[in-house]
Amino acid sequence: MGINIILLQLLILIGLALFVIGFVALAKAGIGPRSVMRSIERMLVSIVLYTSMAASIVGIVGKSMCLWVPKSMRGREFIVLTIALEFISFTLGVLDAAGIFRFAWIGHVVGYLAMVMFLWFLSELSLSLDRRDLEETAGSIVNLGLIAIVILGLLWIPGILLQLTFVLFLAIIPLVMIILMFVRYVALIFGLRAALSSKRDGAR
């Protein structure tokens, strides 16, 4: 059940991304009066904010339900840490949106740590299900994320501080890596869903 809710969170995020991409495409094409586009842009900011919050809540609920995996499964400590970190990240995000807390980057760092903990949980869960292929997928997502962060860090100083446009263009490399991470993450969730269903069917 928890995996299904996490899939729902992914669908919300994919839908939000497609909506934003569609709006940006319309804006670039110059379709519609400027006044209307500005009004839609203001609405878009609110939609992105509240939809992201809703997706975060759905994700926390889904991961909380992962606490009910059989005790024979490994990695329970990682899911407990994931839930705690995601709750902290969500709280910091709400405080930032309300203008109370102005260090949004701390929430992003905590959110990334929560993602790493969850991937470690999925890795242990994969091993418990004798699915080493899924365990390797989880490990590769963590590695891609670390490499993307390092590349972004190396590009930030010359790109932002020195205003080197060609360096900023290179930021497309970690962007492609992040997209690849997301695709692999979706495949991992679907793979685990199928493996858990197969295990339940075999236990009947």
MODELLER restraints for C-alpha pairs under 7 A, 6 or more apart:
rsr = mdl.restraints
at = mdl.atoms
rsr.add(forms.Gaussian(group=physical.xy_distance, feature=features.Distance(at['CA:2:A'], at['CA:62:A']), mean=4.33, stdev=0.5))
rsr.add(forms.Gaussian(group=physical.xy_distance, feature=features.Distance(at['CA:2:A'], at['CA:63:A']), mean=5.98, stdev=0.5))
rsr.add(forms.Gaussian(group=physical.xy_distance, feature=features.Distance(at['CA:2:A'], at['CA:65:A']), mean=4.79, stdev=0.5))
rsr.add(forms.Gaussian(group=physical.xy_distance, feature=features.Distance(at['CA:2:A'], at['CA:66:A']), mean=5.28, stdev=0.5))
rsr.add(forms.Gaussian(group=physical.xy_distance, feature=features.Distance(at['CA:3:A'], at['CA:62:A']), mean=6.53, stdev=0.5))
rsr.add(forms.Gaussian(group=physical.xy_distance, feature=features.Distance(at['CA:3:A'], at['CA:189:A']), mean=6.92, stdev=0.5))
rsr.add(forms.Gaussian(group=physical.xy_distance, feature=features.Distance(at['CA:3:A'], at['CA:193:A']), mean=6.34, stdev=0.5))
rsr.add(forms.Gaussian(group=physical.xy_distance, feature=features.Distance(at['CA:5:A'], at['CA:58:A']), mean=6.78, stdev=0.5))
rsr.add(forms.Gaussian(group=physical.xy_distance, feature=features.Distance(at['CA:5:A'], at['CA:62:A']), mean=4.85, stdev=0.5))
rsr.add(forms.Gaussian(group=physical.xy_distance, feature=features.Distance(at['CA:6:A'], at['CA:59:A']), mean=5.58, stdev=0.5))
rsr.add(forms.Gaussian(group=physical.xy_distance, feature=features.Distance(at['CA:6:A'], at['CA:62:A']), mean=5.26, stdev=0.5))
rsr.add(forms.Gaussian(group=physical.xy_distance, feature=features.Distance(at['CA:9:A'], at['CA:55:A']), mean=5.26, stdev=0.5))
rsr.add(forms.Gaussian(group=physical.xy_distance, feature=features.Distance(at['CA:9:A'], at['CA:58:A']), mean=5.85, stdev=0.5))
rsr.add(forms.Gaussian(group=physical.xy_distance, feature=features.Distance(at['CA:9:A'], at['CA:59:A']), mean=5.75, stdev=0.5))
rsr.add(forms.Gaussian(group=physical.xy_distance, feature=features.Distance(at['CA:12:A'], at['CA:55:A']), mean=6.33, stdev=0.5))
rsr.add(forms.Gaussian(group=physical.xy_distance, feature=features.Distance(at['CA:13:A'], at['CA:55:A']), mean=6.83, stdev=0.5))
rsr.add(forms.Gaussian(group=physical.xy_distance, feature=features.Distance(at['CA:56:A'], at['CA:90:A']), mean=6.92, stdev=0.5))
rsr.add(forms.Gaussian(group=physical.xy_distance, feature=features.Distance(at['CA:60:A'], at['CA:83:A']), mean=6.25, stdev=0.5))
rsr.add(forms.Gaussian(group=physical.xy_distance, feature=features.Distance(at['CA:60:A'], at['CA:86:A']), mean=6.77, stdev=0.5))
rsr.add(forms.Gaussian(group=physical.xy_distance, feature=features.Distance(at['CA:63:A'], at['CA:83:A']), mean=6.65, stdev=0.5))
rsr.add(forms.Gaussian(group=physical.xy_distance, feature=features.Distance(at['CA:64:A'], at['CA:83:A']), mean=6.51, stdev=0.5))
rsr.add(forms.Gaussian(group=physical.xy_distance, feature=features.Distance(at['CA:67:A'], at['CA:76:A']), mean=6.90, stdev=0.5))
rsr.add(forms.Gaussian(group=physical.xy_distance, feature=features.Distance(at['CA:67:A'], at['CA:79:A']), mean=6.96, stdev=0.5))
rsr.add(forms.Gaussian(group=physical.xy_distance, feature=features.Distance(at['CA:73:A'], at['CA:125:A']), mean=6.14, stdev=0.5))
rsr.add(forms.Gaussian(group=physical.xy_distance, feature=features.Distance(at['CA:73:A'], at['CA:128:A']), mean=5.57, stdev=0.5))
rsr.add(forms.Gaussian(group=physical.xy_distance, feature=features.Distance(at['CA:74:A'], at['CA:124:A']), mean=5.36, stdev=0.5))
rsr.add(forms.Gaussian(group=physical.xy_distance, feature=features.Distance(at['CA:74:A'], at['CA:125:A']), mean=5.75, stdev=0.5))
rsr.add(forms.Gaussian(group=physical.xy_distance, feature=features.Distance(at['CA:74:A'], at['CA:128:A']), mean=6.14, stdev=0.5))
rsr.add(forms.Gaussian(group=physical.xy_distance, feature=features.Distance(at['CA:75:A'], at['CA:121:A']), mean=4.95, stdev=0.5))
rsr.add(forms.Gaussian(group=physical.xy_distance, feature=features.Distance(at['CA:75:A'], at['CA:124:A']), mean=5.22, stdev=0.5))
rsr.add(forms.Gaussian(group=physical.xy_distance, feature=features.Distance(at['CA:75:A'], at['CA:125:A']), mean=6.54, stdev=0.5))
rsr.add(forms.Gaussian(group=physical.xy_distance, feature=features.Distance(at['CA:76:A'], at['CA:121:A']), mean=6.96, stdev=0.5))
rsr.add(forms.Gaussian(group=physical.xy_distance, feature=features.Distance(at['CA:78:A'], at['CA:117:A']), mean=5.37, stdev=0.5))
rsr.add(forms.Gaussian(group=physical.xy_distance, feature=features.Distance(at['CA:78:A'], at['CA:118:A']), mean=6.39, stdev=0.5))
rsr.add(forms.Gaussian(group=physical.xy_distance, feature=features.Distance(at['CA:78:A'], at['CA:120:A']), mean=6.63, stdev=0.5))
rsr.add(forms.Gaussian(group=physical.xy_distance, feature=features.Distance(at['CA:78:A'], at['CA:121:A']), mean=5.19, stdev=0.5))
rsr.add(forms.Gaussian(group=physical.xy_distance, feature=features.Distance(at['CA:79:A'], at['CA:117:A']), mean=6.86, stdev=0.5))
rsr.add(forms.Gaussian(group=physical.xy_distance, feature=features.Distance(at['CA:79:A'], at['CA:118:A']), mean=5.94, stdev=0.5))
rsr.add(forms.Gaussian(group=physical.xy_distance, feature=features.Distance(at['CA:79:A'], at['CA:121:A']), mean=5.89, stdev=0.5))
rsr.add(forms.Gaussian(group=physical.xy_distance, feature=features.Distance(at['CA:81:A'], at['CA:117:A']), mean=6.69, stdev=0.5))
rsr.add(forms.Gaussian(group=physical.xy_distance, feature=features.Distance(at['CA:82:A'], at['CA:114:A']), mean=4.63, stdev=0.5))
rsr.add(forms.Gaussian(group=physical.xy_distance, feature=features.Distance(at['CA:82:A'], at['CA:117:A']), mean=5.41, stdev=0.5))
rsr.add(forms.Gaussian(group=physical.xy_distance, feature=features.Distance(at['CA:82:A'], at['CA:118:A']), mean=5.58, stdev=0.5))
rsr.add(forms.Gaussian(group=physical.xy_distance, feature=features.Distance(at['CA:85:A'], at['CA:110:A']), mean=6.07, stdev=0.5))
rsr.add(forms.Gaussian(group=physical.xy_distance, feature=features.Distance(at['CA:85:A'], at['CA:111:A']), mean=6.65, stdev=0.5))
rsr.add(forms.Gaussian(group=physical.xy_distance, feature=features.Distance(at['CA:85:A'], at['CA:114:A']), mean=5.22, stdev=0.5))
rsr.add(forms.Gaussian(group=physical.xy_distance, feature=features.Distance(at['CA:86:A'], at['CA:111:A']), mean=5.84, stdev=0.5))
rsr.add(forms.Gaussian(group=physical.xy_distance, feature=features.Distance(at['CA:86:A'], at['CA:114:A']), mean=5.69, stdev=0.5))
rsr.add(forms.Gaussian(group=physical.xy_distance, feature=features.Distance(at['CA:89:A'], at['CA:107:A']), mean=4.57, stdev=0.5))
rsr.add(forms.Gaussian(group=physical.xy_distance, feature=features.Distance(at['CA:89:A'], at['CA:108:A']), mean=6.86, stdev=0.5))
rsr.add(forms.Gaussian(group=physical.xy_distance, feature=features.Distance(at['CA:89:A'], at['CA:110:A']), mean=5.59, stdev=0.5))
rsr.add(forms.Gaussian(group=physical.xy_distance, feature=features.Distance(at['CA:89:A'], at['CA:111:A']), mean=5.32, stdev=0.5))
rsr.add(forms.Gaussian(group=physical.xy_distance, feature=features.Distance(at['CA:92:A'], at['CA:101:A']), mean=6.97, stdev=0.5))
rsr.add(forms.Gaussian(group=physical.xy_distance, feature=features.Distance(at['CA:92:A'], at['CA:107:A']), mean=5.49, stdev=0.5))
rsr.add(forms.Gaussian(group=physical.xy_distance, feature=features.Distance(at['CA:93:A'], at['CA:104:A']), mean=6.60, stdev=0.5))
rsr.add(forms.Gaussian(group=physical.xy_distance, feature=features.Distance(at['CA:93:A'], at['CA:107:A']), mean=6.21, stdev=0.5))
rsr.add(forms.Gaussian(group=physical.xy_distance, feature=features.Distance(at['CA:95:A'], at['CA:101:A']), mean=5.16, stdev=0.5))
rsr.add(forms.Gaussian(group=physical.xy_distance, feature=features.Distance(at['CA:96:A'], at['CA:102:A']), mean=5.52, stdev=0.5))
rsr.add(forms.Gaussian(group=physical.xy_distance, feature=features.Distance(at['CA:96:A'], at['CA:104:A']), mean=6.10, stdev=0.5))
rsr.add(forms.Gaussian(group=physical.xy_distance, feature=features.Distance(at['CA:116:A'], at['CA:142:A']), mean=6.38, stdev=0.5))
rsr.add(forms.Gaussian(group=physical.xy_distance, feature=features.Distance(at['CA:119:A'], at['CA:138:A']), mean=5.68, stdev=0.5))
rsr.add(forms.Gaussian(group=physical.xy_distance, feature=features.Distance(at['CA:122:A'], at['CA:138:A']), mean=6.79, stdev=0.5))
rsr.add(forms.Gaussian(group=physical.xy_distance, feature=features.Distance(at['CA:123:A'], at['CA:135:A']), mean=4.41, stdev=0.5))
rsr.add(forms.Gaussian(group=physical.xy_distance, feature=features.Distance(at['CA:123:A'], at['CA:138:A']), mean=5.58, stdev=0.5))
rsr.add(forms.Gaussian(group=physical.xy_distance, feature=features.Distance(at['CA:126:A'], at['CA:132:A']), mean=6.43, stdev=0.5))
rsr.add(forms.Gaussian(group=physical.xy_distance, feature=features.Distance(at['CA:126:A'], at['CA:134:A']), mean=5.78, stdev=0.5))
rsr.add(forms.Gaussian(group=physical.xy_distance, feature=features.Distance(at['CA:126:A'], at['CA:135:A']), mean=5.25, stdev=0.5))
rsr.add(forms.Gaussian(group=physical.xy_distance, feature=features.Distance(at['CA:127:A'], at['CA:135:A']), mean=6.31, stdev=0.5))
rsr.add(forms.Gaussian(group=physical.xy_distance, feature=features.Distance(at['CA:134:A'], at['CA:188:A']), mean=6.20, stdev=0.5))
rsr.add(forms.Gaussian(group=physical.xy_distance, feature=features.Distance(at['CA:137:A'], at['CA:188:A']), mean=6.71, stdev=0.5))
rsr.add(forms.Gaussian(group=physical.xy_distance, feature=features.Distance(at['CA:141:A'], at['CA:181:A']), mean=5.42, stdev=0.5))
rsr.add(forms.Gaussian(group=physical.xy_distance, feature=features.Distance(at['CA:141:A'], at['CA:184:A']), mean=7.00, stdev=0.5))
rsr.add(forms.Gaussian(group=physical.xy_distance, feature=features.Distance(at['CA:144:A'], at['CA:177:A']), mean=6.57, stdev=0.5))
rsr.add(forms.Gaussian(group=physical.xy_distance, feature=features.Distance(at['CA:144:A'], at['CA:181:A']), mean=6.72, stdev=0.5))
rsr.add(forms.Gaussian(group=physical.xy_distance, feature=features.Distance(at['CA:145:A'], at['CA:178:A']), mean=6.95, stdev=0.5))
rsr.add(forms.Gaussian(group=physical.xy_distance, feature=features.Distance(at['CA:148:A'], at['CA:174:A']), mean=4.68, stdev=0.5))
rsr.add(forms.Gaussian(group=physical.xy_distance, feature=features.Distance(at['CA:148:A'], at['CA:177:A']), mean=6.50, stdev=0.5))
rsr.add(forms.Gaussian(group=physical.xy_distance, feature=features.Distance(at['CA:151:A'], at['CA:174:A']), mean=6.65, stdev=0.5))
rsr.add(forms.Gaussian(group=physical.xy_distance, feature=features.Distance(at['CA:152:A'], at['CA:171:A']), mean=6.64, stdev=0.5))
rsr.add(forms.Gaussian(group=physical.xy_distance, feature=features.Distance(at['CA:152:A'], at['CA:174:A']), mean=6.74, stdev=0.5))
rsr.add(forms.Gaussian(group=physical.xy_distance, feature=features.Distance(at['CA:155:A'], at['CA:167:A']), mean=6.33, stdev=0.5))
rsr.add(forms.Gaussian(group=physical.xy_distance, feature=features.Distance(at['CA:155:A'], at['CA:168:A']), mean=6.94, stdev=0.5))
rsr.add(forms.Gaussian(group=physical.xy_distance, feature=features.Distance(at['CA:158:A'], at['CA:164:A']), mean=6.21, stdev=0.5))
rsr.add(forms.Gaussian(group=physical.xy_distance, feature=features.Distance(at['CA:158:A'], at['CA:167:A']), mean=6.93, stdev=0.5))
rsr.add(forms.Gaussian(group=physical.xy_distance, feature=features.Distance(at['CA:159:A'], at['CA:165:A']), mean=6.55, stdev=0.5))
rsr.add(forms.Gaussian(group=physical.xy_distance, feature=features.Distance(at['CA:159:A'], at['CA:167:A']), mean=5.25, stdev=0.5))
rsr.add(forms.Gaussian(group=physical.xy_distance, feature=features.Distance(at['CA:159:A'], at['CA:168:A']), mean=5.13, stdev=0.5))
